[in-house]
Amino acid sequence: MQSRRSIAERTIARARERGMPIDDDLEYMALVELWIKGEIDIQDMRRRYNDLLARRSADRKARRENSSFNQSFRPVPVPHNAADASIDLPSLDEDKTAGVFGDAADLASR
């Protein structure tokens, strides 16, 4: 048991050093304690932890699907020609803009 505890402590310390503390996860730490006591083997611990992660993921997904945002968000249909009608831009006066574009081309070629 003592060697399992020291393995767990080293693993927890390494995770904390890497900025990913695991000892604040009470459900995970309960699994670690069961493993330390020899009540479960490492494969069972892994399986239970994967089950825990899957349950948490499903819970998050259910919360997202039932959130007030999803319930209030309704896409608005957009007509196929909406881009054409969204902004009326004035036409360019070619006589006034010819010098601007010509000047830019002259500068680029220098």
Steps between C-alpha positions, in 0.01 A plus 500: 500500500778744584659459157164570333459811713847625406427433130174696531671787682775524235241494221292771668812714553605463134152597381504808725847600372367481144214733590235227495416428864296184546472488875215752506276251316326323787352219290837422344672510838243253636605261223866558588428414864324178398804409291743586782304278741511216248122486464525547123778432253639755255287371210183540705613847606558593136161362397321685781682823417408470133137443606522810719634709211229369265229585754638851549515553126139383457392731784670799335343416166155472659546838673603661170200351320264617773654842554286811476714617207414195293134530590484868403725486196310457179678541167340761277442396140686724258380544142745380236554854370552657845861592422388702199244698699693555824701813409449757228841631398532800275656431164859608448564801284762362264630843406576589864650163594712447188776725633505327840542154359745623238711674766509184709614296202772755424627487860506121500709487184770730639 
